[in-house]
């Protein structure tokens, strides 16, 4: 490899090294990009004219209407987290499934899926369900590892279920429609909820003492009072889900517009429950501001890094490296899943999406891989970034709100079976791509070969002769 050809791999591994040391991601990406740009300019391997594009690229980020969906969905999730919707849903579902072994675990999984379809943020789901359901599970004798694992995993479902923020970011990075990724993720998200419930069913048979049913004295609601409580929690939720997802799938609204309607709907729902206050509003706005600023700064940093990396032909180095893998497209997919899984030990999903996906997408396209399916597969694998140590954010959220009697080792070991289930889900998506592509396969009733455009030729007439006499 020539001296110019050595710069891209050195730049890539330098970026990984700085991230592992613990430097802030956004500033690491910008600093490494600019550092190697100046080095390459001095060595004569990089044209300074490339850097003139930075201003336009940064302006393109802040002017991207699609990214406005991120603060809308974040604000909606923050309001609902503090507005008591999860509490009503969990109480009703817990009473409904209470007589069944593992009933509280089933309730957590189902409510996690519903919250995921409303909030789009993992933090809101994990914190809300951890605060409400963990003390109840501990009180009635649930195994600690299983209780913490099901709460963290059910909150992480939010990452796959539309309107997931991850799908918004992946759509932007892959150059595909957010609506297509939302439609493609519906099948895998339903299957994943089913996998989680099957696991609880198996545990209730093999280890029934881990997931006891609620005692009769704890089942305080029966008959119509129980169903009315469930309806009070479910009906507004379904309306909000339609506002967010239904309008997107029906083509009535863009993701950004749907996010705005969802934010307004979350405010109205909290007001209807009598739980909207000035303090909650300020806290939700503060949380939204912080997350949005973090995303934008990471995106700006990744733009600087990517511009310099491609200017040094780093994209060609990545392409040559990955297309030469044995097994063609299958080998590439196996490598990507393993690579992203191990990166998720150290990077969160935003960092993976902004740093790695722009390097992988051109290779996937060249190998003939559908980018919508590829994006959903990456989303499934990136769920593990929330679940496994040392930097699983779902585990951090749960550790932050769990009582001191819950050991960190219980939280970490409790997450392991659910990480395995997420990897099984990735294998299912690879083995059964129709699970993702089925909603996107639209058959046109028009044969393109029969389309004709008959353009009438203009009629020309000779002007009358001119008499010069």
N, C-alpha and C positions, 0 to 999 in steps of 0.2 A: 504494500500500500504506500502510495506516494505521500510526501509531507502534507500537501493540501488535503488529501483523503484522510489523514489522521485527525484533522481538526474536529469534524463532526462527532466521531465517537468520544473523543476527549471532552468535548463540550457537553455531550449527553450525560456521561458518567460524572462529570463535575457537578452538573445540576442535581443528579441523584444524591451525590455525596453531601452537598450543602443541605439538601432537604433532610437527610438522615441525621445530620448534626443538630438540626433543630432551628435553622434560620427561618424567618417568616417566608411563606411560599411566594407571595406576590413580589416581594423585594428580591428574593433569590432569583426568580426567573428574569426579572429586569436586569439585575446586576450581572448575572452570568451571560445573558444575551449581549449586553453592551460591552462587557469585558472582552469576550471573544470577537466581537465586531472590531474593536480597536486593535486587538492582536492580529487579526486576519488582515486588516487594512495595512498595518505596518509591514506585514510579510508579503503584501501584494496579492492576497488571495480573496479579497472582498472589496467590492466597489462601494465607496461612500454614498453613491447615489441611492443605494437601497434604503438607507436610513431616512431619506426624504419622504418615504411612504408612511413613516410612523405616525405623523400627525393625522393623516387621513384615516389610518386604521383605528387609532384611538377615538377619533370623532365618530367613526362608524359604530363603535361599541356603544357609546353613550347615546347615539341616535337610533339604536336598534329597538323598534317597537316591540319585538318579540320578548326582549328581556324585561319589559315592563311587567310581564306576567309574574316574575319572581317576587317583587315587593307586594303585589296584590295577593298572591297565594300565601306568602309568609304572614302578611297581616291577618288574613282570614284565619289561618291556623292559630296564630297567637291569641286572637279574640276568642275563638272557640275553646282553646285550652283553658282560658281563665273564666269562660262563661258558663261552665257547668254542664255542657252538653254530654261530655264523656261520663260524668257522674250519673246522669239520668239513664243513659243507655246501659251502663254497666250494672246499675242496680236492678233495672228491669230484666236484663238478660240473665243476670246471676240468679234471680228468683225463678225465671223460667226454666233454666237448666239445672237448678239446684238439686232436684231429686236424683240426678244422674251422676255416676262417678265421673270425676273430671269436669263437672258442669261449670265450675268457675273458670277453668282453663278454656273450655269451648266459648264461654261468654267473652273472655278476653280476646280470643282470636277473632270472633265475629265483630265485636265492637272495634277492634283494631283495623279490620278491613273497612268498616263503615267510616271511621275517622280518617283513614287513608284516602277514601274517595271524597272526603270533604276538605281536609286541611292541606294535604300534599306535603307535610313536613313531619319528619321523624321525631324531632324533639317534642312537639306538641303531643303526639300520641304516647310516647314512652313516659313522659312526665305525668300526663293526666292519668294514664292507667296504672302507673306505679304508685302514685299517691293514693288512689282509690282502692285498687284490688289487692295490692301486696299485703297490707295489714289484715284484710279479710282472709286471704289464703293462709297467712301465718296463724291466724286465730283458729282456723278449722283444720289445721294439721297437714297442710300440703307440704310435700317435700320442697325444701328451700331451693335446691338447684333447679327443679322443674318450674317452680313458681317464678323465679327471676328470669329463667330462660324463655318462658312463654310470653312474659311481658315484653322483654326486649325484642324478641322475634316478631311479635304481633305489631309492635310499633314500627319495626323495620319494613313490614309489608307496605307501608306508606310509600316507600321508595319506588315500588313497582306499580302500584295501583294509580291510575290517573286520578287527579291532576298532579302527578309527581313532579317536583322541581327538577329531578334528575332527567326526566324525559324532555323537559323544556330545554335544558342545557344541551343534552345529547342531540336533539333536533337541530339546534343552532349550529353545533359543531359538525354535524354530518350533512348539513345542507338539505334536510328533509322536513316535511310538514310535521308540526307538533300533533295535529289531528291524526296523522297516519301512525305516529308512534303511540299515541293514546289508544287508538283502535287495536294496534298490534299487541299492546300490553294487556288487554282485557283478558284474553284466554289464559296466558301464563299466570296472571294474578289470581284468577279463580282456581286454577289447578294448585297453586301454591297454598292457598287457604285450605283446599281439600287435603293436601299433604300434611299440613300442620294438624288438622283435625284427626286424620288417620293415625298420626303418631300418638296423639293423646288417647285415642281409642285402644291402641296397642298397649300403652303404659297402663291404662285402667284394667286391662286383662292380666298383664304380666306382674305389675306392681300395684295392686289395688289400694294398698295403704298409702301410696304416694298422692293419690287424687281422690280423697274421700268425698262422698256426697254430703250436701248440707244437712244437718240434723233438722228434724221437723220443727223445732222451736225457732230455727233461724229463717224458715220459709214463712215470712209474715204476710205475704201477699198471695192470694189465690183468686181464681175466677175472674170476674170482670175488673176488679181493682188492679190486678196484675196486668191484664191486657191493655187497659186504659193507660197505665204507666208506660208500657212498652210503646203504644201508639203515640203518646205525648213526646217520647224521645225519637221515634222512627220517622213519623210523617214530616216534621220540619226538616229532618236530615235528608230524606228522599227529595224533598222540594229543592233543597240547596244543592244536592248532587245533580239534579236536572238542570238547575241554573248554570252549573259549572260545566258538566260534561255533555248533557243533552243538547245544549245550544251549540257546542262545538261539533258534535257528531252530525247534527242536523244542518250544519252549515249556516246557522243563524248568527254566530258570533265567532270572532277570532279568539285564541287563547287569552290574549290580553284583555279583550272585552269581557270574556267569561270570568276571568279573574276579578275584574272590577265589580261585576254583578255579585260574585261570590263574597267579596269583601263587604259589600253593602248588605247582602243577605245575612252574613255572620253578625253584623251589628244589629240588624233587626231581630235576629234570633236571640241574641243575648239580652236585648231590651225586652223581648216577650217573656223571657225567664226572670226578668227583674234583676239581672246580674251585671248590667253594664254600668260602670262608674268611671269617673274621671281618672282614677288611679289605674284601672285596667286599660283604659284607652291610651294613657301615656306610656305604660309599660309595653303594650303591644306595638306602639309606634317606635319606641326605642329599640325593641328587638328586631323589628323590620328594618330599621335604618342600619343596624349593625350587620345583619346578614347580607343585605343588599350591597353595602359598601365593601364587605369582604369579597363577595362574588365579583363585583366590578374590578376591584384592584387585582384579584387573581387573573381575571380575563385580560386586563391591560398588560400584566406581567407576562402572561403566556403569549400574547401577541408580539411583544418585543422578542422573546426567546424564539418563537416560531419564524419570525421574519428573518432573523440572523441565521438560524439553523437552515432554513431553506435557501438563503443566499449563499451558504457554504455547501449546497447540494447535500445537506443532511437527509432530506427526504428521499433522495435517490439511494443513499446508503441504507436507510431503513427498508426501503422497498426491495433493494437487492438482497438484503439479509433475510427478509421474511418470505419473499417469493422463492428463495432457494431451499426452504425447509422441505424435508421429505413429506410426502403425502399430499402435496398441493394445497387445496383449500381446506381440507380436513386437518392436515398438519398445522396450517396457519391458525385455525380456530382453536385447536387444542393448546397450541403455544400461547395464544392470546388469553385464554381462560386461566391458564396456570400463571402467566405473567401478571395479569391484573389481580388475581387472587393474592399473590405474594406482595405486590405493590400495596394492596389494601391493608397490609399489616402496618404500613407507615404513612400512607397518604389517605385523605378522605376522598369522597366521590367527586367533589368539585375539582380538586387538584388532578385526579385521574382524568376527568372529562376534559379539562382544559389543556393538559400537558400531553397525554398519551393518545387520546382519541384522534386529534388532527394528524398524528403520525400514522395511525393504523387505518383510518378511513380510505386514503387513496389506494393502499395495498388491497384492502377488501374489495374495493370497486374494480380494481384491475383483475382480481381473481374471479369476478363475476358473482360476488356475494351481495345479496339484497341488503342495502344499507339500513332499511327500517328493521328487518329481522336482526341484523348485526347490532343495531342500537339496543333493541330489547334484550338480546343475549348479554350485552355488556351491562345493562341495567341489572339483570338477574345476578350476574357474577359480582357486581359492585355492591350488592346488598351486604356481602360479607365484610365490607369495610366498616360497617356499623357494628358487627357482631363479634369479631375476634380480636383478642388482645394483640399488641399492647394499646392500640389507639382506637378501639371500637367505641364510637361516640354514643351508641345506644347504651353500652355498659357504663360509660361515664355518667350519662343522664340518670340511669338507674341507681348508680352508686351515690349520686348527689342527693337523691330523695329517699333512699332506703334508710331504715332505722339503723343505729349502730350495731344492733345484734346480728345484722346480716353481714356475713363475711364477704370480702372481695373475692376470695377464692370460690365461694358458692356462686357468685355472679359469673365469673369467668368460666368455671367448669359447666355451669348450667347452660351457657351459650353454645357449647360444642355440638350437641346433637342437632341444634337448629342450623348451625353452619353446614353440617352434612346434608340436611334437608334442602338448603339453598343450592348446594352443589348438585344434588340430585335433580333439582329443578332446571339447572343449567344443562345437564345431560338430556333431560326431556326436550328442552327447546331445540337442542342440536339434532336429536334423533327424530323429532316431529316438528319440522319447520312450519307445517300447515297450521299449527296452533297459533302462530303469529300472523301468517300471511293470509289466512282464510278470510278475515273481514276486509282485506284489502283487494281481494281478487274480484274485480268488477268486470263482467263480460259485457262488451258493447254489442248492441244489436245491429250495428252498421258495419258493412264490409267496406274497408277503405278502398278496395279496388273498384268498387262501383260508384265512387264519388267522382263527379265530373263538374268542371266549372266551364260553362259556356259564356265566354266574354264576347259580346257583340262588337263587331268591327265598326268603326265610325264610317259613315257614308260621306264620300267626297263628291262634290259637284264642281264642274268647271265654271269659273266665273264667266260672265257674259263678255263677249269681245268688246274691246274698247275702240271707239271710233275717234281717231285722232284728227279727223277733218274739221 
